[in-house]
Amino acid sequence: MKVVSMKNLRRGRTPYERNPYCPIYEDNIVDVSPWRLRLPIPRSQSSAPVALPSWEWSVNDRPERRLLVTSSAPAGTESPDAVDRLSQTPSPSWHISGSRRSVAEEQPSSPALLSAILPDAASLLVTKSHHKLRKHNKEMICFRSQGAHDIAAPPFLSSAREYDVYLHQYANGTHVWYASSNGSWTIASEGMKHPQYPDYVLHVSSDQWARWLLKKTINTYQGRERRLLHRNASEIRA
């Protein structure tokens, strides 16, 4: 029969077996009370640094707080500094930051105020009529649109040529433009001379068409209108 001494038996027992009230010590557990964050310490033969995880919270895609813990201690040992920082469990930080901006920055870089208030000319229904300048064997196009409000300028018209005329009729009156050589529209007024043919002047007829006409032609039209008005007035009195 094998005899075992009590001394050797006590040496072979664990501390817990010797004293049940003794805390358990495990080599692969790190106790970070009071939170008791238990992370396994990787075992490796290499002494390369062990990178612990990092946490990042962001508000509106902007990083607000970052905790990055890296232990440079050899594998299998605890780094007091790393454990201390790791025990401080990060909490998300919510922060709203902003900067003052002037009123000009808040307003969009839009066209002029007049263009913003007036309706879009591109949405108008445009009609056209051809008119000949017989004395110079030229032909012009008269464009016309109607609407409740005025417009800042006529829309772009691919068929418009230099000195063609555009008239827009709205509730309070009419506006007239003529086409320039660069494709833009220039404000015109009734009675102005043609930029290239001074014997022609701009005339707006009673049917609301703007045309370049000879002065004698305008006098003829005006005479016909006066006679027509006089005849109508006579018929009413009769």
C-alpha positions as CSV (number, residue, x, y, z in Angstrom):
1,M,0.0,0.0,0.0
2,K,1.3,3.4,-1.0
3,V,1.6,5.9,1.8
4,V,1.1,9.6,0.9
5,S,2.2,12.3,3.3
6,M,-0.2,15.0,4.2
7,K,2.4,17.6,3.4
8,N,2.6,16.4,-0.2
9,L,-1.1,16.2,-0.4
10,R,-1.5,19.8,0.7
11,R,1.1,20.9,-1.8
12,G,-0.9,19.3,-4.6
13,R,-4.1,21.1,-3.8
14,T,-5.2,24.3,-5.4
15,P,-5.6,27.5,-3.3
16,Y,-9.3,27.1,-3.6
17,E,-9.1,23.5,-2.2
18,R,-6.9,24.8,0.6
19,N,-9.3,27.8,1.4
20,P,-12.8,27.8,-0.2
21,Y,-13.0,31.6,0.5
22,C,-9.9,32.3,-1.6
23,P,-10.8,33.9,-5.0
24,I,-10.1,31.9,-8.2
25,Y,-7.1,33.0,-10.2
26,E,-7.0,32.1,-13.9
27,D,-4.1,32.9,-16.1
28,N,-6.2,33.7,-19.1
29,I,-8.7,36.1,-17.5
30,V,-8.3,39.8,-16.7
31,D,-10.4,41.1,-13.9
32,V,-11.3,44.8,-14.4
33,S,-13.7,45.4,-11.5
34,P,-16.1,47.0,-10.8
35,W,-17.4,46.4,-14.4
36,R,-15.7,43.0,-14.5
37,L,-14.9,43.3,-18.2
38,R,-13.3,39.9,-18.9
39,L,-11.3,39.7,-22.1
40,P,-9.2,36.7,-23.0
41,I,-5.5,37.4,-23.3
42,P,-4.3,35.7,-26.5
43,R,-1.4,33.2,-26.1
44,S,1.3,33.4,-28.7
45,Q,4.9,32.4,-29.0
46,S,5.6,35.7,-30.7
47,S,6.4,38.8,-28.6
48,A,4.7,41.1,-31.2
49,P,2.4,43.8,-29.8
50,V,-1.3,42.8,-29.4
51,A,-3.8,45.3,-30.8
52,L,-7.0,45.5,-28.7
53,P,-10.3,46.6,-30.3
54,S,-11.2,50.2,-31.0
55,W,-14.6,51.8,-30.7
56,E,-15.9,54.8,-32.6
57,W,-19.3,56.7,-32.5
58,S,-20.3,59.2,-35.0
59,V,-23.1,61.8,-35.2
60,N,-24.1,62.9,-38.7
61,D,-21.1,61.0,-40.1
62,R,-18.7,63.0,-38.0
63,P,-16.5,61.1,-35.5
64,E,-17.0,62.5,-32.0
65,R,-15.0,60.2,-29.7
66,R,-12.5,57.4,-30.3
67,L,-10.9,55.1,-27.9
68,L,-8.0,53.1,-29.2
69,V,-6.2,50.8,-26.8
70,T,-3.0,49.1,-27.9
71,S,-0.8,47.0,-25.6
72,S,2.9,46.8,-26.3
73,A,3.5,44.2,-23.6
74,P,4.6,40.8,-24.7
75,A,1.9,38.2,-25.3
76,G,0.8,36.3,-22.2
77,T,1.4,39.3,-19.8
78,E,-0.9,42.1,-18.7
79,S,-0.1,45.7,-19.4
80,P,-1.4,47.8,-16.4
81,D,-1.7,50.9,-18.5
82,A,-3.7,49.1,-21.2
83,V,-6.0,47.4,-18.6
84,D,-6.6,50.7,-16.9
85,R,-7.6,52.5,-20.1
86,L,-9.7,49.5,-21.2
87,S,-11.6,49.5,-17.9
88,Q,-12.8,53.0,-18.7
89,T,-15.7,51.8,-20.9
90,P,-16.3,54.6,-23.5
91,S,-19.8,56.0,-23.7
92,P,-21.1,57.6,-26.9
93,S,-20.7,61.4,-27.0
94,W,-23.4,63.4,-28.8
95,H,-22.4,66.8,-29.9
96,I,-23.9,69.2,-32.4
97,S,-21.6,71.8,-33.8
98,G,-22.3,74.5,-36.3
99,S,-21.0,77.8,-37.6
100,R,-22.7,81.1,-38.3
101,R,-23.5,81.9,-41.9
102,S,-24.6,85.1,-43.3
103,V,-28.0,85.7,-44.9
104,A,-26.3,85.9,-48.3
105,E,-24.9,82.4,-47.9
106,E,-28.4,81.1,-47.1
107,Q,-29.9,82.5,-50.2
108,P,-29.3,80.5,-53.4
109,S,-27.1,82.0,-56.1
110,S,-30.2,82.4,-58.3
111,P,-30.9,84.8,-61.2
112,A,-31.9,88.4,-60.7
113,L,-34.8,89.1,-58.5
114,L,-36.9,90.2,-61.4
115,S,-36.4,86.9,-63.2
116,A,-37.4,85.0,-60.1
117,I,-40.7,86.9,-59.7
118,L,-41.7,86.9,-63.3
119,P,-43.0,83.7,-64.9
120,D,-40.8,81.5,-67.0
121,A,-40.9,82.6,-70.6
122,A,-40.0,79.1,-71.8
123,S,-43.5,77.9,-70.7
124,L,-45.4,80.4,-72.9
125,L,-47.2,79.5,-76.0
126,V,-45.5,81.5,-78.8
127,T,-47.0,82.1,-82.2
128,K,-45.3,83.6,-85.2
129,S,-46.1,85.4,-88.5
130,H,-44.0,86.2,-91.5
131,H,-43.8,89.7,-92.9
132,K,-41.9,91.0,-95.9
133,L,-39.8,94.1,-96.2
134,R,-40.6,94.5,-99.9
135,K,-38.4,97.6,-100.5
136,H,-35.3,95.6,-99.5
137,N,-36.5,92.2,-100.5
138,K,-36.2,90.9,-96.9
139,E,-38.4,88.8,-94.7
140,M,-38.9,89.0,-91.0
141,I,-40.7,86.9,-88.4
142,C,-43.0,88.4,-85.9
143,F,-43.3,86.4,-82.6
144,R,-46.1,86.9,-80.1
145,S,-47.2,85.5,-76.7
146,Q,-49.8,86.3,-74.2
147,G,-50.1,85.9,-70.4
148,A,-51.4,87.4,-67.2
149,H,-48.0,88.8,-66.2
150,D,-45.0,90.4,-67.9
151,I,-41.8,88.5,-68.7
152,A,-38.2,89.6,-68.2
153,A,-37.2,88.5,-71.7
154,P,-38.4,86.3,-74.6
155,P,-37.4,82.6,-74.6
156,F,-34.7,81.2,-76.8
157,L,-36.1,80.7,-80.3
158,S,-34.0,78.8,-82.8
159,S,-35.9,80.2,-85.7
160,A,-35.3,83.8,-84.7
161,R,-33.0,85.9,-86.9
162,E,-31.5,89.3,-86.5
163,Y,-34.0,92.1,-86.3
164,D,-37.0,89.7,-85.9
165,V,-39.6,91.1,-83.4
166,Y,-41.1,89.6,-80.3
167,L,-44.3,91.0,-78.6
168,H,-45.6,89.9,-75.3
169,Q,-49.1,91.0,-74.3
170,Y,-50.1,90.9,-70.6
171,A,-52.8,92.4,-68.4
172,N,-51.3,95.9,-68.1
173,G,-49.9,96.4,-71.6
174,T,-47.3,95.1,-74.0
175,H,-43.6,94.7,-74.3
176,V,-41.6,94.5,-77.5
177,W,-38.1,93.2,-78.3
178,Y,-36.0,92.7,-81.4
179,A,-33.4,90.0,-81.9
180,S,-29.7,91.0,-81.9
181,S,-26.9,89.3,-83.9
182,N,-25.7,87.4,-80.9
183,G,-29.1,85.7,-80.3
184,S,-30.1,88.0,-77.4
185,W,-33.2,90.2,-77.3
186,T,-33.1,94.0,-77.1
187,I,-36.0,96.0,-75.7
188,A,-37.7,98.0,-78.4
189,S,-40.4,100.7,-78.5
190,E,-43.1,101.5,-81.0
191,G,-42.0,104.1,-83.5
192,M,-38.2,103.4,-83.3
193,K,-36.3,103.1,-86.6
194,H,-35.0,99.8,-87.9
195,P,-31.3,99.5,-86.9
196,Q,-30.3,98.6,-90.5
197,Y,-33.1,100.1,-92.6
198,P,-34.0,103.5,-91.2
199,D,-36.9,104.0,-93.6
200,Y,-38.7,101.3,-91.6
201,V,-40.1,101.9,-88.1
202,L,-41.6,99.6,-85.6
203,H,-45.4,99.5,-85.5
204,V,-47.8,97.6,-83.3
205,S,-51.1,97.0,-85.1
206,S,-54.6,96.8,-83.7
207,D,-54.5,93.0,-83.8
208,Q,-51.4,93.1,-81.5
209,W,-48.6,92.2,-84.0
210,A,-45.3,94.1,-84.0
211,R,-43.8,94.7,-87.5
212,W,-41.2,96.8,-89.2
213,L,-43.2,99.0,-91.6
214,L,-42.5,102.0,-93.9
215,K,-43.7,105.3,-92.5
216,K,-46.2,105.8,-95.4
217,T,-47.6,102.4,-94.8
218,I,-48.2,103.2,-91.2
219,N,-49.9,106.4,-92.2
220,T,-52.2,104.4,-94.5
221,Y,-53.1,102.0,-91.8
222,Q,-53.8,104.8,-89.3
223,G,-56.0,106.5,-91.9
224,R,-58.0,103.4,-92.4
225,E,-58.5,102.9,-88.7
226,R,-59.7,106.5,-88.2
227,R,-62.2,106.1,-91.0
228,L,-63.4,102.8,-89.6
229,L,-63.9,104.4,-86.1
230,H,-65.8,107.3,-87.6
231,R,-68.1,105.0,-89.6
232,N,-68.9,102.9,-86.5
233,A,-69.6,106.0,-84.5
234,S,-72.0,107.3,-87.2
235,E,-73.9,104.0,-87.2
236,I,-74.3,104.1,-83.4
237,R,-75.7,107.6,-83.5
238,A,-78.1,106.7,-86.3
